[in-house]
Amino acid sequence: MNTQLKFMIAVIWDILDFTIFRIPGFGTITDIVSIPLAIFLWGNAGVISAWEVFEPTDQLDAFVPTLTLIGVLTYLGGNK
């Protein structure tokens, strides 16, 4: 999968996380789903997205575009 498509998926996911994934309960489920998605997109660095599961209100983690940030760090780190 090319890098542009990965970033498009990550940005869309983060936008959804900022909007509809903020619903308590539903947000936690989507945070759990985001872990394998992040690993699929960005490799082992995707495990970093697991931090969102430990934020129980699903409000604070919505302000951090985790999947996109992992992608940026992966890209800048040379793991394109």
PyMOL CGO cylinders between C-alpha atoms (Angstrom):
from pymol import cmd
from pymol.cgo import CYLINDER

trace = [
    CYLINDER, 0.00, 0.00, 0.00, 1.46, 3.37, -0.91, 0.3, 1, 1, 1, 1, 1, 1,
    CYLINDER, 1.46, 3.37, -0.91, 2.17, 6.01, 1.70, 0.3, 1, 1, 1, 1, 1, 1,
    CYLINDER, 2.17, 6.01, 1.70, -0.41, 8.50, 0.42, 0.3, 1, 1, 1, 1, 1, 1,
    CYLINDER, -0.41, 8.50, 0.42, -3.22, 5.97, 0.81, 0.3, 1, 1, 1, 1, 1, 1,
    CYLINDER, -3.22, 5.97, 0.81, -2.00, 5.10, 4.32, 0.3, 1, 1, 1, 1, 1, 1,
    CYLINDER, -2.00, 5.10, 4.32, -2.07, 8.76, 5.29, 0.3, 1, 1, 1, 1, 1, 1,
    CYLINDER, -2.07, 8.76, 5.29, -5.54, 9.20, 3.80, 0.3, 1, 1, 1, 1, 1, 1,
    CYLINDER, -5.54, 9.20, 3.80, -6.86, 6.29, 5.88, 0.3, 1, 1, 1, 1, 1, 1,
    CYLINDER, -6.86, 6.29, 5.88, -5.14, 7.62, 9.00, 0.3, 1, 1, 1, 1, 1, 1,
    CYLINDER, -5.14, 7.62, 9.00, -6.50, 11.15, 8.56, 0.3, 1, 1, 1, 1, 1, 1,
    CYLINDER, -6.50, 11.15, 8.56, -10.04, 9.91, 7.91, 0.3, 1, 1, 1, 1, 1, 1,
    CYLINDER, -10.04, 9.91, 7.91, -9.86, 7.67, 10.99, 0.3, 1, 1, 1, 1, 1, 1,
    CYLINDER, -9.86, 7.67, 10.99, -8.61, 10.56, 13.12, 0.3, 1, 1, 1, 1, 1, 1,
    CYLINDER, -8.61, 10.56, 13.12, -11.41, 12.81, 11.85, 0.3, 1, 1, 1, 1, 1, 1,
    CYLINDER, -11.41, 12.81, 11.85, -13.93, 10.13, 12.80, 0.3, 1, 1, 1, 1, 1, 1,
    CYLINDER, -13.93, 10.13, 12.80, -12.21, 9.83, 16.18, 0.3, 1, 1, 1, 1, 1, 1,
    CYLINDER, -12.21, 9.83, 16.18, -12.68, 13.56, 16.68, 0.3, 1, 1, 1, 1, 1, 1,
    CYLINDER, -12.68, 13.56, 16.68, -16.37, 13.33, 15.83, 0.3, 1, 1, 1, 1, 1, 1,
    CYLINDER, -16.37, 13.33, 15.83, -18.48, 10.17, 16.13, 0.3, 1, 1, 1, 1, 1, 1,
    CYLINDER, -18.48, 10.17, 16.13, -15.88, 8.04, 17.93, 0.3, 1, 1, 1, 1, 1, 1,
    CYLINDER, -15.88, 8.04, 17.93, -16.22, 10.31, 20.98, 0.3, 1, 1, 1, 1, 1, 1,
    CYLINDER, -16.22, 10.31, 20.98, -19.38, 8.52, 22.11, 0.3, 1, 1, 1, 1, 1, 1,
    CYLINDER, -19.38, 8.52, 22.11, -18.45, 6.78, 25.39, 0.3, 1, 1, 1, 1, 1, 1,
    CYLINDER, -18.45, 6.78, 25.39, -18.36, 3.03, 25.00, 0.3, 1, 1, 1, 1, 1, 1,
    CYLINDER, -18.36, 3.03, 25.00, -18.43, 3.17, 21.21, 0.3, 1, 1, 1, 1, 1, 1,
    CYLINDER, -18.43, 3.17, 21.21, -15.23, 5.21, 21.35, 0.3, 1, 1, 1, 1, 1, 1,
    CYLINDER, -15.23, 5.21, 21.35, -13.50, 2.57, 23.43, 0.3, 1, 1, 1, 1, 1, 1,
    CYLINDER, -13.50, 2.57, 23.43, -14.46, -0.13, 20.95, 0.3, 1, 1, 1, 1, 1, 1,
    CYLINDER, -14.46, -0.13, 20.95, -13.10, 1.92, 18.06, 0.3, 1, 1, 1, 1, 1, 1,
    CYLINDER, -13.10, 1.92, 18.06, -9.92, 2.60, 20.05, 0.3, 1, 1, 1, 1, 1, 1,
    CYLINDER, -9.92, 2.60, 20.05, -9.45, -1.17, 20.34, 0.3, 1, 1, 1, 1, 1, 1,
    CYLINDER, -9.45, -1.17, 20.34, -10.06, -1.56, 16.59, 0.3, 1, 1, 1, 1, 1, 1,
    CYLINDER, -10.06, -1.56, 16.59, -7.56, 1.20, 15.86, 0.3, 1, 1, 1, 1, 1, 1,
    CYLINDER, -7.56, 1.20, 15.86, -4.68, -0.83, 17.31, 0.3, 1, 1, 1, 1, 1, 1,
    CYLINDER, -4.68, -0.83, 17.31, -4.61, -3.51, 14.57, 0.3, 1, 1, 1, 1, 1, 1,
    CYLINDER, -4.61, -3.51, 14.57, -5.38, -0.83, 11.97, 0.3, 1, 1, 1, 1, 1, 1,
    CYLINDER, -5.38, -0.83, 11.97, -2.39, 1.22, 13.13, 0.3, 1, 1, 1, 1, 1, 1,
    CYLINDER, -2.39, 1.22, 13.13, -0.16, -1.86, 13.09, 0.3, 1, 1, 1, 1, 1, 1,
    CYLINDER, -0.16, -1.86, 13.09, -1.37, -2.70, 9.58, 0.3, 1, 1, 1, 1, 1, 1,
    CYLINDER, -1.37, -2.70, 9.58, -0.67, 0.84, 8.37, 0.3, 1, 1, 1, 1, 1, 1,
    CYLINDER, -0.67, 0.84, 8.37, 2.55, 1.66, 10.20, 0.3, 1, 1, 1, 1, 1, 1,
    CYLINDER, 2.55, 1.66, 10.20, 4.05, -1.60, 11.43, 0.3, 1, 1, 1, 1, 1, 1,
    CYLINDER, 4.05, -1.60, 11.43, 5.16, -2.16, 15.01, 0.3, 1, 1, 1, 1, 1, 1,
    CYLINDER, 5.16, -2.16, 15.01, 4.99, 1.57, 15.76, 0.3, 1, 1, 1, 1, 1, 1,
    CYLINDER, 4.99, 1.57, 15.76, 1.21, 1.20, 15.53, 0.3, 1, 1, 1, 1, 1, 1,
    CYLINDER, 1.21, 1.20, 15.53, 1.17, -0.27, 19.02, 0.3, 1, 1, 1, 1, 1, 1,
    CYLINDER, 1.17, -0.27, 19.02, 1.50, 3.31, 20.28, 0.3, 1, 1, 1, 1, 1, 1,
    CYLINDER, 1.50, 3.31, 20.28, -2.19, 3.79, 19.46, 0.3, 1, 1, 1, 1, 1, 1,
    CYLINDER, -2.19, 3.79, 19.46, -3.07, 1.50, 22.39, 0.3, 1, 1, 1, 1, 1, 1,
    CYLINDER, -3.07, 1.50, 22.39, -2.75, 4.49, 24.74, 0.3, 1, 1, 1, 1, 1, 1,
    CYLINDER, -2.75, 4.49, 24.74, -6.21, 5.63, 23.63, 0.3, 1, 1, 1, 1, 1, 1,
    CYLINDER, -6.21, 5.63, 23.63, -7.85, 2.57, 25.20, 0.3, 1, 1, 1, 1, 1, 1,
    CYLINDER, -7.85, 2.57, 25.20, -6.71, 3.72, 28.64, 0.3, 1, 1, 1, 1, 1, 1,
    CYLINDER, -6.71, 3.72, 28.64, -8.49, 7.08, 28.37, 0.3, 1, 1, 1, 1, 1, 1,
    CYLINDER, -8.49, 7.08, 28.37, -11.95, 6.10, 29.65, 0.3, 1, 1, 1, 1, 1, 1,
    CYLINDER, -11.95, 6.10, 29.65, -13.95, 9.22, 28.71, 0.3, 1, 1, 1, 1, 1, 1,
    CYLINDER, -13.95, 9.22, 28.71, -13.16, 9.02, 24.96, 0.3, 1, 1, 1, 1, 1, 1,
    CYLINDER, -13.16, 9.02, 24.96, -12.99, 12.82, 25.00, 0.3, 1, 1, 1, 1, 1, 1,
    CYLINDER, -12.99, 12.82, 25.00, -9.33, 13.69, 25.59, 0.3, 1, 1, 1, 1, 1, 1,
    CYLINDER, -9.33, 13.69, 25.59, -7.86, 11.19, 23.16, 0.3, 1, 1, 1, 1, 1, 1,
    CYLINDER, -7.86, 11.19, 23.16, -10.07, 12.56, 20.39, 0.3, 1, 1, 1, 1, 1, 1,
    CYLINDER, -10.07, 12.56, 20.39, -7.96, 15.72, 20.28, 0.3, 1, 1, 1, 1, 1, 1,
    CYLINDER, -7.96, 15.72, 20.28, -4.79, 13.78, 19.45, 0.3, 1, 1, 1, 1, 1, 1,
    CYLINDER, -4.79, 13.78, 19.45, -4.59, 12.52, 15.83, 0.3, 1, 1, 1, 1, 1, 1,
    CYLINDER, -4.59, 12.52, 15.83, -2.78, 9.39, 16.92, 0.3, 1, 1, 1, 1, 1, 1,
    CYLINDER, -2.78, 9.39, 16.92, -2.81, 7.40, 13.67, 0.3, 1, 1, 1, 1, 1, 1,
    CYLINDER, -2.81, 7.40, 13.67, -1.61, 10.37, 11.67, 0.3, 1, 1, 1, 1, 1, 1,
    CYLINDER, -1.61, 10.37, 11.67, 1.12, 11.21, 14.18, 0.3, 1, 1, 1, 1, 1, 1,
    CYLINDER, 1.12, 11.21, 14.18, 2.36, 7.61, 14.13, 0.3, 1, 1, 1, 1, 1, 1,
    CYLINDER, 2.36, 7.61, 14.13, 2.48, 7.84, 10.34, 0.3, 1, 1, 1, 1, 1, 1,
    CYLINDER, 2.48, 7.84, 10.34, 4.46, 11.08, 10.43, 0.3, 1, 1, 1, 1, 1, 1,
    CYLINDER, 4.46, 11.08, 10.43, 6.93, 9.63, 12.92, 0.3, 1, 1, 1, 1, 1, 1,
    CYLINDER, 6.93, 9.63, 12.92, 7.26, 6.46, 10.87, 0.3, 1, 1, 1, 1, 1, 1,
    CYLINDER, 7.26, 6.46, 10.87, 7.75, 8.42, 7.65, 0.3, 1, 1, 1, 1, 1, 1,
    CYLINDER, 7.75, 8.42, 7.65, 10.29, 10.81, 9.18, 0.3, 1, 1, 1, 1, 1, 1,
    CYLINDER, 10.29, 10.81, 9.18, 12.07, 7.87, 10.78, 0.3, 1, 1, 1, 1, 1, 1,
    CYLINDER, 12.07, 7.87, 10.78, 12.71, 6.38, 7.36, 0.3, 1, 1, 1, 1, 1, 1,
    CYLINDER, 12.71, 6.38, 7.36, 10.31, 3.42, 7.54, 0.3, 1, 1, 1, 1, 1, 1,
    CYLINDER, 10.31, 3.42, 7.54, 8.34, 4.40, 4.45, 0.3, 1, 1, 1, 1, 1, 1,
]
cmd.load_cgo(trace, "trace")
